[in-house]
Every structure is written in structure tokens, then in C-alpha cells.
Amino acid sequence: MKLAEALVHRADYQRKIQQLKNRLERVIKVQEGEEPAENPTLLVAELDRTVNELTLMIQKINKTNALTPFDAQFSIADALAERDKFMQKRNLLNEMIEHASIKQDRYSRSEVKFFRTVDIIDLQQQVDTLSKSYRELDFKIQEKNWTIDLLD
């Protein structure tokens, strides 16, 4: 199985766990004299199996990411951390832009006037650069995922 396929399975397990949780929430409590639409014991058992399968899949993915070279400098795990760094910095700068861009309506001369202390154009250029770096690295990671076999 390729790493990319394992990532798809991981997402499927996560989705299935959420669906099982929702189904359990509907049947763990019923009115007196009523029967639940599904057997909660069977749902709990299926949830337990799915969580165990997800855990095994995550362990294999993590092992593969840690032990597989991405390039001469990084493992795939390192590249993922680098990609996450780009996104985190981008999100922080975007929040700064949002806060600096808020317009203050003044109704009289006695109200406080606000001034920006940051250069929005410069921040936006940084956001654009980080976004591009994120996209380029993400593309390379996705490409690698389809060529690497999942380790046991």
C-alpha cells in the first residue's frame, strides 16, 4: 500500500469514528418503554475496533514519515513540520492583517482615533510568500506520498 492510500484510509477511519459517535449519541438514551434503533453494545464494539484500526494506521504512517527521506536534508516528517510552520505563520500574519484592517467609526471628534502600527502591504506580501511556499512543499509531499510504500 502506498503512503497516500494509507492517508485516505486514515481519513476514512476518522470519518467512521465520528459517524459511530453520532449514531451512539442517538441510541444511548431512549424514553422508557422504547427500544433503541440500534444496539449500543454492537456500536461500541465497532467503535472500539475502528479506533484500534485507526491507531495501527497512524502508527504505520508515522513510522513511514519518520524513516523515509524527503530530500537530502529532511525526512517526510520534517517536511510536514516545515509545511505546518508555513501555515501557522501565514495564519498568524493573516490575523494581524484582520486586526489592523478593522475600521473604527468615529461619531464625534472626542472619540479615540486608532492608527496602525504595522505595514499591511508588507504583511500581505509575507502571507503571499508563505502561501506559495506552503503550496509548493505540499505538492512535493503529495507527490512523494504516491511513490512511497507504507512501512509495517
Wavefront OBJ file of the C-alpha trace (Angstrom):
o trace
v 0.000 0.000 0.000
v 1.273 3.468 -0.859
v 1.510 6.163 1.815
v -1.140 8.233 0.030
v -3.569 5.306 0.203
v -2.886 4.932 3.919
v -3.691 8.612 4.399
v -7.027 8.085 2.651
v -7.754 5.103 4.916
v -6.854 7.199 7.966
v -9.375 9.853 6.913
v -11.990 7.128 6.344
v -11.407 5.720 9.837
v -11.702 9.207 11.339
v -14.961 9.797 9.468
v -16.316 6.399 10.519
v -15.472 7.098 14.174
v -17.394 10.378 14.020
v -20.368 8.640 12.412
v -20.344 5.882 15.043
v -20.169 8.518 17.773
v -23.194 10.287 16.274
v -25.108 7.022 15.994
v -24.295 6.177 19.617
v -25.488 9.580 20.795
v -28.889 8.838 19.217
v -29.315 5.457 20.932
v -27.621 5.679 24.340
v -30.741 7.206 25.845
v -34.335 6.372 24.925
v -37.700 7.006 26.520
v -38.986 4.450 28.942
v -40.677 1.610 27.091
v -38.925 2.395 23.809
v -36.223 0.336 22.122
v -33.138 1.951 20.598
v -32.978 1.922 16.802
v -29.550 0.200 17.006
v -27.848 -1.953 19.588
v -25.481 0.355 21.516
v -23.290 -2.588 22.598
v -22.616 -3.510 18.974
v -21.913 0.118 18.106
v -19.432 0.422 20.992
v -17.682 -2.754 19.832
v -17.488 -1.428 16.261
v -16.208 1.903 17.560
v -13.515 0.113 19.571
v -12.408 -1.921 16.508
v -12.304 1.186 14.329
v -10.282 3.169 16.880
v -7.792 0.284 17.086
v -7.527 0.118 13.272
v -7.024 3.896 13.131
v -4.289 3.687 15.749
v -2.433 0.996 13.803
v -2.740 3.022 10.595
v -1.441 6.176 12.298
v 1.497 4.257 13.751
v 2.426 2.939 10.292
v 2.054 6.386 8.733
v 4.173 7.990 11.448
v 6.863 5.327 11.108
v 6.923 5.750 7.334
v 7.085 9.544 7.607
v 9.898 9.405 10.158
v 12.050 6.844 8.329
v 11.552 7.927 4.717
v 13.864 10.564 3.273
v 12.105 13.508 1.651
v 15.271 15.009 0.226
v 18.946 15.214 1.202
v 18.140 17.192 4.369
v 14.721 16.101 5.606
v 12.568 13.098 6.306
v 8.929 13.296 5.287
v 8.073 14.038 8.947
v 10.472 17.003 8.848
v 8.891 18.253 5.616
v 5.430 18.002 7.185
v 6.604 20.021 10.178
v 8.084 22.626 7.833
v 4.818 22.786 5.878
v 2.854 23.231 9.115
v 5.218 26.041 10.112
v 4.419 27.882 6.877
v 0.688 27.542 7.533
v 0.937 28.630 11.165
v 2.974 31.726 10.308
v 0.593 32.525 7.459
v -2.445 32.253 9.739
v -0.841 34.464 12.396
v 0.008 37.158 9.848
v -3.498 36.949 8.393
v -4.956 37.537 11.856
v -2.687 40.549 12.291
v -3.908 41.946 8.967
v -7.520 41.397 10.013
v -6.999 43.227 13.311
v -5.110 46.078 11.680
v -7.754 46.443 8.969
v -10.712 46.964 11.285
v -12.289 50.302 10.569
v -13.219 52.418 13.552
v -16.272 54.593 13.042
v -15.974 57.917 14.780
v -19.157 59.782 15.506
v -17.622 62.809 17.147
v -14.222 64.498 17.492
v -13.935 63.389 21.102
v -13.793 59.695 20.239
v -10.444 57.947 20.131
v -8.816 57.594 16.741
v -6.771 54.468 16.036
v -3.631 54.159 13.904
v -1.997 51.049 12.514
v 1.396 50.146 13.876
v 2.166 47.596 11.153
v 2.571 47.802 7.387
v -0.348 45.832 5.939
v 1.194 45.689 2.453
v 4.372 44.148 3.863
v 2.367 41.667 5.937
v 0.292 40.708 2.900
v 3.456 40.106 0.868
v 4.732 37.836 3.631
v 1.396 35.974 3.646
v 1.614 35.522 -0.119
v 5.196 34.230 0.112
v 4.280 31.795 2.896
v 1.225 30.613 0.955
v 3.358 29.920 -2.093
v 5.965 28.078 -0.019
v 3.218 26.017 1.603
v 1.659 25.084 -1.764
v 4.978 24.141 -3.327
v 6.054 21.995 -0.382
v 2.611 20.420 -0.067
v 2.683 19.465 -3.748
v 6.087 17.797 -3.331
v 4.848 15.938 -0.234
v 1.716 14.728 -2.048
v 3.826 13.621 -4.992
v 6.145 11.683 -2.669
v 3.173 10.056 -0.909
v 2.189 8.284 -4.128
v 5.655 6.802 -4.632
v 6.405 5.545 -1.115
v 5.298 2.195 0.261
v 3.806 2.184 3.749
v 6.122 0.565 6.312
v 4.806 -2.044 8.740
l 1 2 3 4 5 6 7 8 9 10 11 12 13 14 15 16 17 18 19 20 21 22 23 24 25 26 27 28 29 30 31 32 33 34 35 36 37 38 39 40 41 42 43 44 45 46 47 48 49 50 51 52 53 54 55 56 57 58 59 60 61 62 63 64 65 66 67 68 69 70 71 72 73 74 75 76 77 78 79 80 81 82 83 84 85 86 87 88 89 90 91 92 93 94 95 96 97 98 99 100 101 102 103 104 105 106 107 108 109 110 111 112 113 114 115 116 117 118 119 120 121 122 123 124 125 126 127 128 129 130 131 132 133 134 135 136 137 138 139 140 141 142 143 144 145 146 147 148 149 150 151 152
